[in-house]
Amino acid sequence: MPDTIETQTAAERAAAVHALKQDMVYAYHILDRAGQGSGIAGHLTARLPGAQSFWTHQWHQGFDEVAYDDLIESNLELETISGSGRANPTLHIHTRIYLARPDVTCIVHTHGINAVALGAIGKCLEPFWIYGAIFHEDVTLFDEFDGVVLGKAEGDRIAEALGRNRGILLKNHGLLVVADSVRMGCIGALTLERACEAQLKAMAAGTLQLMPDAAARQAKGFLLSKDTTDGRWGHLTRRLLRARPDLKRA
């Protein structure tokens, strides 16, 4: 378990913030290159364990534009406390989850087309594919839509619907994934969108044949292991940096 900010020295906190921001920059661009940029509407936020503030990109920026120095720190009232610029006004989706889930240090919300499509027909992800097993018994459908989330009350309802799950499909809206690291948040969002795509294709072709529960649990444990996560993240970042070596900050 990482140290909380209360137990870190100033130097340790600075190093932790540096590593967090570097992972965030990679994650923004990995998600954008996978088609989850969502224009200026997508969200990716992260915080240090125990923090009552979080880091995010600036409102009006797209994922494809984010550089290390663009990241700002915001409090849970969406007031900028470090860096220049302002946070997305719809980020109470995140603040209310951070308050409800001390275990969560990263939240990703995008408008992935396949997640939107599956949620729009009132369906949630089913355990039919090994790749999506990280969401076995860990994803739910939020079957409400009241427009753009601008207030805390809507954020509270989403946080309540999410519960202890890893992911949620927001009907008429998109996907949201929570994690204990930026790396797993990014991998989770990529996985959920891809699994939704596969499920839509399978449903169009016939009847889903679900995985046995024991097999789904076994696959989930393997896919969520640190070894597998580190391997997947390493592959994702190597691919990114071959195309965008400028994104790596010393």
BAFI-3210 file (N, C-alpha, C; in Angstrom, 3 decimals, decimal comma, padded with zeros to 6 digits):
// residues 250
n [1|2|3|4|5|6|7|8|9|10|11|12|13|14|15|16|17|18|19|20|21|22|23|24|25|26|27|28|29|30|31|32|33|34|35|36|37|38|39|40|41|42|43|44|45|46|47|48|49|50|51|52|53|54|55|56|57|58|59|60|61|62|63|64|65|66|67|68|69|70|71|72|73|74|75|76|77|78|79|80|81|82|83|84|85|86|87|88|89|90|91|92|93|94|95|96|97|98|99|100|101|102|103|104|105|106|107|108|109|110|111|112|113|114|115|116|117|118|119|120|121|122|123|124|125|126|127|128|129|130|131|132|133|134|135|136|137|138|139|140|141|142|143|144|145|146|147|148|149|150|151|152|153|154|155|156|157|158|159|160|161|162|163|164|165|166|167|168|169|170|171|172|173|174|175|176|177|178|179|180|181|182|183|184|185|186|187|188|189|190|191|192|193|194|195|196|197|198|199|200|201|202|203|204|205|206|207|208|209|210|211|212|213|214|215|216|217|218|219|220|221|222|223|224|225|226|227|228|229|230|231|232|233|234|235|236|237|238|239|240|241|242|243|244|245|246|247|248|249|250]
n.u [000,846|000,688|002,444|000,581|-000,172|000,214|002,294|004,512|007,635|008,570|010,168|009,626|006,922|007,011|008,340|006,460|004,286|005,413|005,767|003,100|001,937|003,377|002,492|-000,179|-000,087|000,803|-001,417|-003,586|-002,909|-002,701|-005,361|-006,597|-005,484|-006,692|-009,223|-010,815|-010,886|-012,929|-013,261|-013,363|-014,590|-014,027|-012,817|-010,015|-008,733|-006,544|-005,131|-002,926|-002,573|-004,841|-005,143|-007,003|-007,388|-006,971|-005,388|-005,705|-006,459|-006,691|-009,753|-011,325|-009,261|-008,286|-007,733|-005,621|-003,990|-002,694|000,024|002,787|003,159|000,698|-001,058|-003,203|-003,801|-006,613|-009,012|-011,673|-013,821|-013,598|-011,795|-008,899|-005,748|-003,120|-000,959|-001,968|-005,073|-008,399|-010,544|-012,559|-015,995|-017,795|-016,785|-017,740|-018,709|-016,456|-015,447|-017,323|-017,192|-014,542|-014,811|-016,532|-015,108|-012,328|-010,340|-009,923|-007,810|-007,661|-009,733|-011,485|-013,365|-015,073|-016,574|-016,860|-017,825|-018,875|-019,440|-021,371|-023,338|-024,033|-024,964|-027,109|-029,074|-029,913|-028,338|-025,843|-022,341|-021,536|-020,185|-018,544|-016,187|-012,739|-010,941|-012,360|-012,666|-011,759|-013,792|-015,650|-018,363|-018,093|-018,991|-021,554|-024,801|-025,874|-028,907|-030,060|-030,563|-030,009|-029,108|-026,265|-023,773|-023,611|-023,803|-023,417|-025,292|-026,048|-023,594|-023,377|-025,412|-024,426|-022,078|-023,216|-024,559|-022,399|-021,128|-019,154|-017,988|-015,818|-016,307|-018,700|-021,472|-022,844|-025,970|-026,943|-024,707|-021,889|-018,811|-017,401|-014,599|-012,986|-009,969|-006,975|-004,712|-003,240|-002,418|-003,941|-006,433|-006,415|-005,985|-008,295|-010,357|-009,789|-010,208|-012,924|-014,344|-013,561|-014,519|-017,255|-017,664|-017,136|-019,195|-021,513|-021,212|-021,343|-023,937|-025,400|-024,954|-025,916|-026,804|-025,384|-022,811|-021,960|-019,015|-017,951|-018,419|-016,253|-014,086|-014,118|-013,518|-010,947|-009,539|-009,853|-008,352|-005,759|-005,474|-005,598|-003,356|-000,246|001,995|000,916|-000,459|001,676|003,087|001,263|000,952|003,562|003,809|001,841|002,865|005,347|004,557|003,232|005,347|007,027|005,727|005,357|007,807|008,343|006,747|007,830|009,125|012,012]
n.v [-001,188|002,200|004,961|007,431|010,927|012,162|010,846|011,252|012,748|016,057|015,791|013,156|013,368|015,139|013,538|011,497|012,905|013,701|011,188|010,370|012,334|011,889|009,307|009,978|011,692|009,865|008,134|009,754|010,136|007,520|006,661|008,502|007,771|005,360|006,000|007,154|009,828|011,815|014,514|017,639|016,685|014,400|012,790|012,394|011,801|011,939|011,104|011,392|008,762|009,147|011,876|014,960|016,292|016,507|015,685|016,906|017,464|020,615|022,406|022,631|021,514|018,817|015,248|014,599|016,788|017,133|017,931|017,464|019,832|020,986|019,951|020,375|020,942|020,330|021,165|019,481|021,035|021,891|023,943|025,452|024,719|024,397|025,078|026,346|027,424|025,951|023,464|020,945|021,679|019,631|017,806|016,919|014,415|012,946|014,008|013,295|010,557|010,188|011,093|009,148|006,810|005,999|004,256|004,684|006,057|006,927|008,010|007,415|008,719|008,390|008,862|006,532|004,956|002,327|001,626|003,561|002,722|000,134|000,701|002,350|000,657|-000,420|-002,437|-004,222|-005,019|-008,392|-011,499|-012,818|-012,981|-013,551|-011,395|-009,266|-010,015|-008,711|-007,175|-008,870|-009,449|-006,834|-004,520|-002,214|-000,946|002,340|003,416|005,933|009,274|012,585|014,713|016,919|016,505|018,683|019,270|018,421|016,613|014,931|013,707|012,346|010,437|008,872|007,938|006,426|004,473|003,249|002,057|-000,454|-001,239|-001,691|-000,561|001,347|001,629|004,405|005,187|006,464|008,047|007,176|005,565|004,783|004,307|003,184|003,101|001,927|003,032|005,072|003,608|001,232|002,381|003,430|001,059|-000,291|001,342|001,115|-001,643|-002,003|-000,569|-001,991|-004,544|-004,022|-003,481|-006,026|-007,480|-006,288|-007,061|-009,846|-010,166|-009,268|-011,295|-013,645|-015,678|-014,875|-016,809|-017,453|-017,244|-019,827|-019,328|-019,867|-019,914|-017,287|-015,889|-016,867|-015,918|-013,188|-012,724|-013,269|-011,318|-008,962|-008,994|-007,657|-008,215|-008,806|-006,414|-004,552|-005,505|-005,099|-002,315|-001,506|-002,353|-000,755|001,842|001,722|001,452|003,898|005,769|005,230|006,483|009,022|010,285|012,650|012,900|011,864|012,740|013,734]
n.w [000,000|-000,964|000,610|002,425|001,902|004,317|005,553|004,014|003,124|001,951|-000,316|-001,068|-001,653|-003,820|-005,701|-005,966|-007,035|-009,462|-010,762|-010,859|-012,523|-014,885|-015,608|-016,002|-018,263|-020,210|-020,135|-020,985|-023,697|-024,662|-024,368|-026,083|-028,569|-028,830|-029,504|-027,564|-026,877|-026,740|-027,473|-025,916|-023,745|-022,232|-019,193|-017,075|-014,031|-011,172|-007,974|-005,124|-002,698|-000,040|-000,389|-000,481|-002,762|-006,337|-009,499|-012,838|-016,355|-018,128|-018,435|-021,575|-022,963|-025,118|-024,832|-026,533|-026,490|-024,100|-022,071|-019,782|-018,193|-018,380|-016,558|-013,770|-010,278|-008,342|-005,810|-003,980|-004,464|-006,963|-007,347|-008,526|-007,235|-007,745|-010,410|-013,682|-015,071|-015,294|-013,834|-015,429|-015,442|-014,985|-013,247|-010,777|-010,919|-010,406|-007,956|-006,025|-006,033|-005,196|-002,565|-001,538|-001,912|-000,543|-001,380|-004,051|-006,472|-009,027|-011,685|-014,636|-017,222|-020,174|-023,436|-024,921|-027,892|-028,097|-025,439|-024,928|-026,752|-025,800|-023,217|-023,920|-024,843|-022,573|-021,471|-019,623|-019,206|-019,838|-018,512|-020,757|-022,128|-021,965|-021,946|-020,892|-018,275|-015,999|-015,133|-014,112|-012,063|-011,238|-012,422|-013,271|-014,327|-014,735|-014,820|-015,557|-016,761|-016,581|-017,983|-018,525|-016,058|-013,613|-010,972|-007,443|-006,488|-008,613|-009,010|-006,581|-006,871|-008,934|-007,723|-005,675|-007,171|-008,405|-006,207|-004,741|-007,032|-009,916|-012,358|-014,344|-016,490|-017,920|-018,699|-021,841|-021,928|-021,338|-020,309|-017,077|-015,079|-012,160|-010,184|-008,453|-009,362|-011,950|-014,120|-014,029|-014,227|-016,828|-018,355|-017,574|-018,688|-021,436|-021,700|-020,933|-022,888|-025,203|-024,607|-024,511|-027,210|-028,342|-027,141|-028,227|-030,903|-030,644|-029,600|-031,760|-033,510|-032,368|-029,534|-026,421|-025,003|-021,898|-019,778|-017,521|-014,012|-012,247|-014,021|-014,968|-012,629|-012,110|-014,354|-013,960|-011,613|-012,571|-014,605|-013,164|-011,646|-010,386|-011,932|-014,497|-015,026|-014,989|-017,186|-019,287|-019,185|-019,725|-022,389|-023,621|-023,160|-024,459|-027,124|-027,424|-027,010|-029,114|-031,159|-030,069|-028,793|-027,534|-025,336|-023,074|-019,998|-018,319]
ca.u [000,000|001,538|002,332|-000,338|000,543|000,543|003,524|005,565|008,433|008,339|010,854|008,886|005,674|007,344|008,637|005,194|003,509|006,069|005,431|001,663|001,678|003,909|001,541|-001,397|000,160|000,769|-002,775|-004,399|-002,589|-003,071|-006,813|-006,943|-005,110|-007,639|-010,532|-011,610|-010,571|-014,179|-013,142|-012,990|-015,562|-013,592|-012,168|-009,091|-008,191|-005,802|-004,673|-002,080|-003,366|-005,176|-005,265|-008,314|-007,264|-006,651|-004,791|-006,500|-006,101|-007,443|-011,003|-011,189|-008,219|-008,551|-006,719|-004,484|-003,206|-002,188|001,439|003,069|002,976|-000,708|-001,855|-003,493|-004,314|-007,883|-009,625|-012,933|-014,813|-013,196|-011,005|-007,502|-004,843|-001,754|-000,966|-002,786|-006,242|-009,499|-010,994|-013,827|-017,084|-018,598|-015,974|-018,320|-018,783|-015,257|-015,250|-018,221|-016,648|-013,362|-015,269|-017,161|-014,207|-010,938|-009,435|-009,794|-006,849|-007,781|-011,048|-011,514|-014,704|-015,061|-017,805|-016,585|-019,027|-019,442|-020,039|-022,606|-024,331|-024,510|-025,776|-028,318|-030,117|-030,215|-027,584|-024,557|-021,362|-021,700|-018,911|-018,524|-014,907|-011,640|-010,318|-013,146|-012,920|-011,466|-015,058|-016,568|-018,986|-017,426|-019,484|-022,998|-025,422|-026,600|-030,028|-030,672|-029,847|-030,661|-028,362|-024,866|-023,610|-023,023|-023,968|-022,966|-026,347|-025,920|-022,386|-023,678|-026,207|-023,520|-021,211|-024,017|-024,806|-021,115|-020,880|-017,778|-017,595|-014,677|-016,762|-020,132|-021,944|-023,788|-026,903|-026,994|-023,606|-020,558|-018,271|-016,589|-013,799|-012,183|-008,818|-006,027|-003,547|-003,515|-002,178|-005,094|-007,565|-006,311|-006,227|-009,699|-011,194|-009,557|-010,815|-014,378|-014,821|-013,358|-015,433|-018,585|-017,687|-017,252|-020,521|-022,480|-021,077|-021,837|-025,390|-025,962|-024,783|-026,617|-026,985|-024,124|-022,472|-021,173|-017,952|-018,244|-018,047|-014,909|-013,127|-014,098|-012,799|-009,530|-008,992|-009,824|-007,205|-004,539|-005,409|-005,432|-002,102|000,725|002,855|000,201|-000,711|002,938|003,400|000,352|001,277|004,827|003,540|001,100|003,725|006,350|003,887|002,995|006,588|007,580|005,066|005,430|008,904|008,359|005,899|008,582|009,785|013,093]
ca.v [000,000|003,386|005,892|008,541|012,199|012,552|010,176|011,503|013,965|016,931|015,207|011,959|013,800|015,683|012,411|010,796|013,741|013,602|009,886|010,370|013,182|011,236|008,259|010,616|012,142|008,673|007,595|010,606|009,912|006,136|006,634|009,243|006,989|004,238|006,516|007,558|011,200|012,506|015,955|018,287|016,240|013,260|013,071|011,493|012,466|011,048|011,733|010,584|008,095|009,956|013,300|015,564|017,049|015,608|016,278|016,736|018,391|021,861|022,528|023,023|020,711|017,441|014,299|014,602|018,013|017,268|017,770|017,392|021,114|021,407|019,359|021,249|020,309|020,923|020,608|018,784|022,039|022,222|025,158|025,173|025,044|024,316|025,137|027,380|026,920|025,513|022,084|020,707|021,920|018,429|016,835|016,399|012,958|012,409|014,426|012,568|009,199|010,267|011,196|007,888|005,671|006,327|003,346|005,080|007,126|007,337|007,855|007,700|008,766|008,749|008,616|005,478|004,683|001,006|001,709|004,337|001,907|-000,948|001,304|002,947|-000,359|-000,908|-003,645|-004,097|-005,987|-009,763|-012,234|-013,727|-012,909|-013,537|-010,078|-008,399|-010,661|-007,827|-006,576|-009,901|-009,062|-005,580|-003,446|-002,057|000,010|003,462|003,504|007,258|010,345|013,874|015,741|017,123|016,471|019,940|019,434|017,354|015,618|013,931|012,952|011,439|009,316|007,997|007,276|005,406|003,379|002,553|001,217|-000,944|-001,781|-001,149|000,181|001,608|002,169|005,487|005,122|007,673|008,924|006,629|004,635|005,322|003,265|003,634|002,216|002,353|003,596|005,586|002,529|000,342|003,156|003,465|-000,296|-000,598|002,035|000,451|-002,971|-001,921|-000,160|-003,084|-005,632|-003,609|-003,681|-007,456|-007,945|-005,832|-007,911|-011,178|-010,091|-009,124|-012,556|-014,769|-015,656|-014,909|-017,992|-016,865|-018,046|-020,369|-018,389|-020,154|-019,501|-015,829|-015,446|-017,201|-014,985|-011,862|-012,671|-013,196|-010,061|-007,862|-009,130|-006,598|-008,650|-008,630|-004,984|-003,917|-005,909|-004,429|-000,900|-001,363|-002,475|000,429|003,029|001,570|001,778|005,342|006,540|005,094|007,506|010,338|010,294|013,940|012,868|011,375|013,813|013,196]
ca.w [000,000|-001,002|001,722|002,230|001,884|005,684|005,988|003,054|003,190|000,801|-001,469|-001,467|-002,288|-005,132|-006,585|-006,217|-007,948|-010,772|-011,352|-011,130|-013,686|-016,075|-015,974|-016,512|-019,634|-021,048|-020,191|-021,862|-025,111|-024,985|-024,535|-027,296|-029,744|-028,900|-029,890|-026,409|-026,519|-026,390|-027,656|-024,650|-022,750|-021,427|-017,910|-016,391|-012,849|-010,273|-006,735|-004,263|-001,653|001,124|-000,709|-000,675|-004,000|-007,441|-010,689|-014,039|-017,424|-018,086|-019,175|-022,975|-023,600|-025,473|-024,359|-027,443|-026,317|-022,733|-021,759|-018,348|-017,525|-018,470|-015,491|-012,637|-009,068|-007,935|-004,605|-004,252|-004,863|-008,332|-007,335|-008,844|-006,132|-008,246|-011,857|-014,319|-015,764|-014,436|-014,016|-016,115|-014,490|-014,764|-012,495|-009,547|-011,089|-009,778|-006,559|-005,120|-005,935|-004,331|-001,175|-001,138|-002,108|-000,210|-002,072|-005,451|-006,736|-010,431|-012,300|-016,069|-017,808|-021,587|-024,166|-025,893|-028,678|-027,804|-024,105|-025,097|-027,456|-024,940|-022,167|-024,478|-024,985|-021,230|-021,182|-018,951|-019,681|-019,366|-018,441|-021,903|-022,839|-021,005|-021,929|-020,031|-016,983|-014,865|-014,702|-013,632|-010,792|-010,872|-013,279|-013,159|-015,246|-014,137|-015,763|-015,442|-017,441|-016,317|-018,675|-018,146|-014,599|-013,173|-009,533|-006,562|-006,295|-009,668|-008,705|-005,475|-007,373|-009,686|-006,739|-004,986|-008,110|-008,588|-005,038|-004,628|-008,331|-010,651|-013,528|-014,472|-017,753|-017,685|-019,820|-022,667|-021,561|-021,587|-019,316|-015,995|-014,440|-011,019|-009,972|-007,431|-010,054|-013,288|-015,074|-014,059|-014,722|-018,286|-018,855|-017,350|-019,671|-022,719|-021,657|-020,889|-024,215|-026,158|-024,265|-024,966|-028,663|-028,617|-026,734|-029,226|-032,086|-030,310|-029,466|-033,099|-034,239|-031,748|-028,082|-025,687|-024,213|-020,824|-019,185|-016,191|-012,960|-011,749|-015,044|-014,988|-011,432|-012,283|-015,334|-013,333|-010,725|-013,370|-015,336|-012,222|-010,900|-010,655|-013,026|-015,756|-015,211|-015,363|-018,547|-020,225|-019,191|-020,431|-023,824|-024,052|-023,176|-025,515|-028,392|-027,451|-027,110|-030,467|-031,976|-029,424|-027,811|-026,844|-024,151|-021,900|-019,265|-017,473]
c.u [000,884|001,366|001,289|000,448|000,947|001,877|004,701|006,343|008,123|008,977|010,117|007,580|005,957|007,628|007,361|004,323|004,100|005,678|003,955|001,358|002,223|002,979|000,260|-001,218|000,135|-000,672|-003,685|-004,159|-002,878|-004,571|-007,233|-006,650|-006,011|-009,056|-011,412|-011,325|-011,772|-014,091|-012,643|-013,815|-015,087|-012,888|-011,143|-008,522|-007,442|-005,352|-003,687|-002,949|-003,580|-005,395|-006,725|-008,258|-006,879|-006,040|-005,659|-005,964|-007,033|-008,720|-010,728|-010,014|-008,766|-007,446|-005,448|-003,552|-002,447|-000,693|001,621|002,734|001,555|-001,540|-002,007|-003,990|-005,557|-008,321|-010,978|-014,097|-014,531|-012,492|-009,541|-006,604|-003,378|-001,807|-001,885|-003,938|-007,296|-009,933|-012,315|-014,979|-017,959|-017,880|-016,531|-018,713|-017,618|-015,173|-016,108|-017,793|-015,414|-013,763|-015,823|-016,208|-012,757|-009,916|-009,123|-008,799|-006,841|-009,196|-010,934|-012,962|-014,572|-016,419|-017,552|-017,854|-019,671|-020,061|-021,342|-023,695|-024,896|-025,395|-027,104|-029,436|-030,421|-029,496|-026,292|-023,611|-021,590|-020,341|-018,805|-017,144|-013,785|-011,029|-011,052|-013,376|-012,562|-012,729|-016,083|-017,057|-018,476|-017,845|-021,001|-023,483|-026,153|-027,700|-030,788|-029,895|-030,629|-029,943|-026,930|-024,754|-022,857|-023,097|-023,503|-024,013|-026,276|-024,679|-022,603|-024,467|-025,342|-022,602|-021,960|-024,261|-023,527|-020,836|-019,416|-017,246|-016,401|-015,129|-018,260|-020,397|-023,022|-024,712|-027,006|-025,786|-022,230|-020,127|-017,520|-015,907|-013,028|-011,072|-007,947|-004,722|-004,002|-003,391|-003,394|-006,348|-007,586|-006,603|-007,700|-010,599|-011,022|-010,294|-012,329|-014,945|-014,680|-014,296|-016,864|-018,725|-017,879|-018,636|-021,587|-022,420|-021,627|-023,361|-026,069|-025,929|-025,593|-026,755|-025,628|-023,976|-021,503|-020,094|-018,442|-017,712|-016,618|-013,842|-012,999|-013,321|-011,286|-008,858|-008,874|-008,610|-005,897|-004,384|-005,190|-004,134|-001,140|001,607|002,184|-000,045|000,553|003,320|002,545|000,675|002,596|004,637|002,844|002,006|004,823|005,763|003,679|004,280|007,309|006,996|005,250|006,544|008,969|007,575|006,634|009,337|010,813|012,783]
c.v [001,242|004,231|006,947|009,833|012,630|011,966|010,450|012,771|014,806|016,344|013,972|012,349|014,352|014,562|011,657|011,579|013,667|012,298|009,819|011,149|012,558|010,119|008,857|011,067|010,952|008,179|008,441|010,253|008,482|006,044|007,365|008,425|005,763|004,704|006,958|008,993|012,033|014,019|016,618|017,746|015,094|013,693|011,988|012,288|011,441|011,826|010,813|009,928|009,013|011,420|013,723|016,563|016,060|016,405|015,962|017,646|019,600|021,774|023,199|022,336|019,348|016,544|014,372|015,788|018,070|016,988|017,857|018,695|021,655|020,936|020,325|020,416|021,068|020,349|020,008|019,730|022,542|023,569|024,788|025,611|024,931|024,264|026,230|026,747|026,459|024,103|022,049|020,879|020,706|017,406|016,465|014,923|012,310|012,754|013,610|011,109|009,198|010,356|009,867|006,706|006,065|005,448|003,783|006,224|007,548|007,068|008,249|007,659|009,212|008,437|007,607|005,013|003,346|000,948|002,478|003,465|000,816|-000,391|001,835|001,936|-001,030|-002,178|-003,306|-005,165|-007,341|-010,475|-013,291|-013,851|-012,767|-012,150|-009,135|-008,941|-009,780|-007,163|-007,620|-009,547|-007,706|-004,421|-003,406|-001,039|001,078|003,850|004,828|008,220|011,629|015,020|015,826|017,214|017,731|020,140|018,224|016,260|014,525|013,067|011,955|010,225|008,340|007,239|006,174|004,207|002,574|001,611|000,837|-001,481|-001,052|-000,275|000,367|002,114|003,191|005,557|006,484|008,587|008,326|005,660|005,403|004,153|003,890|002,616|002,758|002,844|004,126|004,463|001,620|001,078|003,200|002,100|-000,665|000,057|001,432|-000,884|-002,904|-001,534|-001,301|-004,248|-005,291|-003,802|-005,155|-007,972|-007,516|-006,707|-009,310|-011,195|-009,964|-010,440|-013,708|-014,574|-015,760|-016,221|-017,519|-017,812|-018,669|-019,417|-018,608|-019,712|-017,986|-015,278|-015,701|-016,222|-013,583|-011,717|-012,532|-011,825|-008,858|-007,952|-008,012|-006,958|-008,418|-007,155|-004,257|-004,258|-005,201|-002,944|-000,649|-001,422|-001,232|001,656|002,924|001,921|003,284|006,110|006,331|006,164|008,917|010,362|011,591|013,925|012,407|012,534|013,202|013,406]
c.w [000,000|000,255|001,397|002,322|003,287|006,140|005,062|003,393|001,943|-000,455|-001,987|-002,161|-003,679|-006,133|-006,944|-007,193|-009,355|-011,474|-011,722|-012,403|-014,964|-016,547|-016,558|-017,959|-020,592|-021,235|-021,084|-023,328|-025,548|-025,234|-025,810|-028,537|-029,917|-029,232|-028,744|-025,957|-026,122|-026,561|-026,385|-023,488|-021,857|-020,154|-017,590|-015,228|-012,004|-009,051|-006,036|-003,201|-000,450|000,845|-000,831|-001,835|-005,092|-008,589|-011,901|-015,136|-017,385|-018,923|-020,527|-023,659|-023,988|-024,959|-025,215|-027,247|-025,001|-022,652|-020,243|-017,636|-017,631|-017,289|-014,326|-011,466|-008,628|-006,597|-004,964|-004,504|-006,277|-008,419|-007,575|-007,694|-006,539|-009,763|-012,364|-015,082|-014,780|-014,794|-014,782|-015,123|-014,215|-013,880|-011,129|-009,694|-010,336|-008,295|-005,604|-004,985|-005,041|-002,856|-000,674|-001,142|-001,807|-000,935|-003,499|-005,584|-008,206|-010,914|-013,766|-016,535|-019,257|-022,202|-025,284|-026,577|-028,317|-026,411|-024,155|-025,709|-026,555|-023,831|-022,683|-024,699|-023,637|-020,848|-020,451|-019,491|-019,030|-019,351|-019,540|-022,538|-021,821|-020,868|-020,964|-018,637|-015,794|-014,339|-014,254|-012,225|-010,310|-011,770|-013,167|-014,171|-014,444|-015,111|-015,599|-016,322|-017,264|-017,002|-018,168|-016,623|-014,157|-011,663|-008,749|-006,410|-007,350|-009,448|-007,590|-005,953|-008,158|-008,736|-006,013|-005,900|-008,359|-007,435|-004,938|-005,953|-008,925|-011,813|-013,539|-015,890|-017,429|-018,890|-020,503|-022,480|-021,883|-020,513|-018,238|-015,299|-013,281|-010,781|-008,856|-008,045|-011,403|-014,313|-015,190|-014,503|-016,236|-018,890|-018,707|-018,373|-021,058|-022,787|-021,704|-022,245|-025,227|-025,878|-024,663|-026,478|-029,008|-028,253|-027,739|-030,476|-031,825|-030,210|-030,830|-033,868|-033,655|-030,255|-027,391|-024,927|-023,128|-020,322|-017,889|-015,125|-012,472|-012,740|-015,089|-013,792|-011,563|-013,248|-014,745|-012,424|-011,477|-014,020|-014,423|-011,428|-011,294|-011,841|-014,377|-016,044|-015,640|-016,800|-019,578|-020,328|-019,934|-021,936|-024,355|-024,151|-024,221|-026,879|-028,524|-027,726|-028,436|-031,388|-031,419|-028,373|-027,029|-025,548|-022,901|-021,285|-018,315|-016,008]
res [m|p|d|t|i|e|t|q|t|a|a|e|r|a|a|a|v|h|a|l|k|q|d|m|v|y|a|y|h|i|l|d|r|a|g|q|g|s|g|i|a|g|h|l|t|a|r|l|p|g|a|q|s|f|w|t|h|q|w|h|q|g|f|d|e|v|a|y|d|d|l|i|e|s|n|l|e|l|e|t|i|s|g|s|g|r|a|n|p|t|l|h|i|h|t|r|i|y|l|a|r|p|d|v|t|c|i|v|h|t|h|g|i|n|a|v|a|l|g|a|i|g|k|c|l|e|p|f|w|i|y|g|a|i|f|h|e|d|v|t|l|f|d|e|f|d|g|v|v|l|g|k|a|e|g|d|r|i|a|e|a|l|g|r|n|r|g|i|l|l|k|n|h|g|l|l|v|v|a|d|s|v|r|m|g|c|i|g|a|l|t|l|e|r|a|c|e|a|q|l|k|a|m|a|a|g|t|l|q|l|m|p|d|a|a|a|r|q|a|k|g|f|l|l|s|k|d|t|t|d|g|r|w|g|h|l|t|r|r|l|l|r|a|r|p|d|l|k|r|a]
***
